[in-house]
């Protein structure tokens, strides 16, 4: 259907007003004079889209991510043996909010149970990691302190090199 010209629309409106007694309140809303909307620029449309995307992002950190972050930093502090690398109160939550927002933006279909499993793994590693390291160090100390059995007399000894070449390899020089 083609567009009606402005004059034709005015004619239709005046005919409706005459039939309705000239009162605007009886005119259906679809036909009433409505002010024209201004067209939004592309920049305004993009700004509105960005604002809508930001409004969809969570405002609070996911509590399942906090132990994962703590576990990572605790492991790092334990690996390099610098206790100051561990996160202080509230630092894990500060990191968890942007991570939560990134997960919500890039992985909107990610089920919460996946985060729960990841959190469980990180928490278990954070708890068990230092204990396993301690056990490993204790085992190394125990092996170091073990007394080596004395060598039996008459046992074969490894040959000493005394700085001499004991192989039969002789380099050849090719004259060109």
C-alpha positions in Angstrom: 0.0 0.0 0.0 1.4 3.4 -1.0 1.9 6.3 1.4 -0.8 9.0 1.5 0.2 12.5 0.9 -0.1 15.0 3.7 -3.1 16.6 2.1 -5.0 13.3 1.8 -4.3 12.6 5.5 -5.6 16.1 6.5 -8.8 15.5 4.5 -9.3 12.2 6.2 -8.8 13.8 9.6 -11.1 16.6 8.9 -13.8 14.2 7.7 -13.4 12.1 10.9 -13.6 15.3 13.0 -16.8 16.4 11.3 -18.4 13.0 11.9 -17.2 13.1 15.5 -18.5 16.6 16.3 -15.1 18.2 16.0 -13.8 16.7 19.3 -10.4 15.1 19.2 -11.2 12.8 22.0 -13.5 10.7 19.7 -10.8 10.2 17.1 -9.1 6.8 17.3 -5.5 7.0 18.6 -4.1 5.6 15.4 -5.5 8.5 13.4 -4.9 11.4 15.9 -2.2 14.0 15.1 0.9 12.7 16.7 4.2 14.6 16.9 6.9 13.2 14.7 9.6 11.4 16.4 13.1 12.5 15.8 15.3 9.9 14.1 18.1 8.7 16.2 21.6 8.8 14.9 23.8 5.7 14.5 25.9 6.9 17.4 22.8 7.1 19.6 21.6 3.7 18.6 25.1 2.2 19.4 25.1 4.0 22.8 21.7 2.6 23.6 22.8 -0.9 22.6 25.9 -0.6 24.8 23.9 0.6 27.7 21.4 -2.2 27.3 24.3 -4.7 27.2 25.8 -3.2 30.4 22.4 -3.3 32.1 22.1 -7.0 31.4 25.5 -7.7 33.2 25.4 -8.9 36.8 26.0 -6.3 39.5 27.3 -8.7 42.2 30.2 -11.2 41.9 29.3 -14.8 41.6 30.2 -16.4 45.0 31.4 -19.6 43.3 34.2 -17.7 41.6 35.7 -16.2 44.8 37.2 -19.5 46.1 38.7 -20.2 42.6 40.5 -16.8 42.7 41.7 -17.3 46.2 42.9 -20.8 45.3 45.0 -19.5 42.4 46.7 -16.8 44.5 47.2 -19.2 47.4 48.9 -21.7 45.2 51.1 -19.0 43.7 52.1 -17.8 47.1 52.9 -21.3 48.2 54.8 -22.1 45.0 57.2 -19.1 45.4 57.0 -19.2 49.2 55.9 -15.5 49.5 52.9 -15.2 51.8 52.3 -11.6 50.8 51.1 -12.8 47.4 47.9 -14.2 49.0 44.9 -12.0 48.5 43.6 -9.8 51.4 40.0 -9.5 52.5 37.8 -8.3 49.7 40.4 -8.5 46.9 39.0 -11.8 45.6 35.5 -10.3 45.5 36.9 -7.3 43.5 38.3 -9.6 40.9 35.3 -11.9 40.9 32.9 -9.1 39.7 34.5 -8.5 36.3 35.1 -12.2 35.8 31.4 -12.8 36.6 30.5 -10.1 34.1 32.8 -11.5 31.4 31.3 -15.0 31.9 27.8 -13.6 31.7 28.7 -11.7 28.5 30.7 -14.4 26.6 29.1 -17.6 28.0 25.5 -16.7 28.7 24.4 -20.3 28.3 26.9 -21.6 30.9 25.0 -23.6 33.5 25.7 -22.7 37.1 26.6 -26.3 37.9 29.7 -25.9 35.7 30.9 -23.0 37.9 30.1 -25.0 41.0 32.3 -27.9 39.8 35.1 -25.5 39.0 34.7 -23.9 42.3 34.9 -27.2 44.1 38.0 -28.2 42.2 39.7 -24.9 43.0 38.7 -25.1 46.6 39.9 -28.7 46.9 43.2 -27.8 45.3 43.6 -24.8 47.5 43.1 -26.9 50.6 45.0 -30.0 49.5 47.8 -28.3 47.5 49.8 -27.0 50.5 49.3 -30.3 52.3 50.6 -32.3 49.3 53.6 -29.9 49.0 54.3 -30.4 52.7 54.2 -34.2 52.3 56.5 -34.0 49.3 59.0 -31.9 51.3 58.9 -34.3 54.2 59.5 -37.3 51.8 62.5 -35.5 50.3 64.0 -34.8 53.8 63.4 -38.4 54.8 65.2 -39.7 51.7 68.1 -37.2 52.3 68.5 -38.4 55.8 68.6 -42.1 54.9 71.9 -43.8 55.5 73.3 -45.2 52.4 74.4 -48.9 52.7 78.1 -49.4 52.7 79.7 -50.7 49.5 80.6 -54.4 49.7 84.3 -55.2 49.3 85.1 -56.6 46.0 82.2 -54.9 44.2 82.9 -53.5 40.8 83.9 -49.8 40.8 83.3 -47.3 38.1 86.4 -46.5 36.0 88.0 -43.1 36.6 88.7 -40.9 33.7 91.6 -38.9 35.1 91.3 -36.4 32.3 92.4 -38.9 29.6 90.3 -39.8 26.6 89.2 -43.4 27.2 87.3 -43.8 23.9 88.8 -45.1 20.8 87.4 -42.2 18.7 90.1 -40.4 16.7 89.0 -37.4 14.7 90.1 -37.4 11.0 91.2 -34.2 9.3 90.4 -33.8 5.7 92.7 -31.6 3.7 91.1 -29.6 1.0 
